[in-house]
Amino acid sequence: MGLEQKFQEYFAGLDRAGNKDRCYLCCRTPAEVKRFFGFGEDGTPLQAAEFGLEDVVLEELDVMSYRGVRPVCAVCQLNLDGIFLLGEHEVVRELHGEMEYARDRLWPDPPPSPP
């Protein structure tokens, strides 16, 4: 994919997200996602000497996808992949329904107001 096309995807994704360069689900920035995986913003490992890593670089710096309806990060994609691999996707759908339609049941009642 050409650089111009990548820029077009990036800016179109930002437009759909209200110009927020963050994961729609977890709100991590691209730099935070790289740090989560143990890399600096330039793609080099943060603790290479400590773990004995040599010549390790995050070659593709694309840790965010801007192709969907909202930006999503690689961490959230891996979490979703794990949920599906464990066969828990029906539980997530059920939880989504509870959060949308029965949220009062999920959270404790607020404390009573003082008289």
Secondary structure as GFF3:
##gff-version 3
##sequence-region A 1 115
A	DSSP	alpha_helix	3	16	.	.	.	ID=ss1
A	DSSP	alpha_helix	30	36	.	.	.	ID=ss2
A	DSSP	alpha_helix	48	51	.	.	.	ID=ss3
A	DSSP	beta_strand	64	65	.	.	.	ID=ss4
A	DSSP	beta_strand	72	73	.	.	.	ID=ss5
A	DSSP	alpha_helix	74	85	.	.	.	ID=ss6
A	DSSP	alpha_helix	89	101	.	.	.	ID=ss7
A	DSSP	alpha_helix	103	106	.	.	.	ID=ss8
###
